[in-house]
Amino acid sequence: MMWRTRPLKNAILEIVSRKGATTLTSLMNELKKTYNEFSQDEVLDALMRLEVRGKITVTELGRDNLRIELAR
């Protein structure tokens, strides 16, 4: 895990609020534009924390893809 000037969870919330709803693949591509190094495990951990806090909802779309949207 790297130290970042902006936490990954904040970047995820910003992307999801801008796009409305997104997939894990699309989210990873957007994050690559901002962060040089991060792992899928770090993103999944941030998604889990945001979901537990009630900020987002995550729905499984298939084998390795997720739909991420802001919680209502």
Secondary structure as GFF3:
##gff-version 3
##sequence-region A 1 72
A	DSSP	alpha_helix	8	19	.	.	.	ID=ss1
A	DSSP	beta_strand	21	23	.	.	.	ID=ss2
A	DSSP	alpha_helix	24	34	.	.	.	ID=ss3
A	DSSP	alpha_helix	40	52	.	.	.	ID=ss4
A	DSSP	beta_strand	56	60	.	.	.	ID=ss5
A	DSSP	beta_strand	66	70	.	.	.	ID=ss6
###
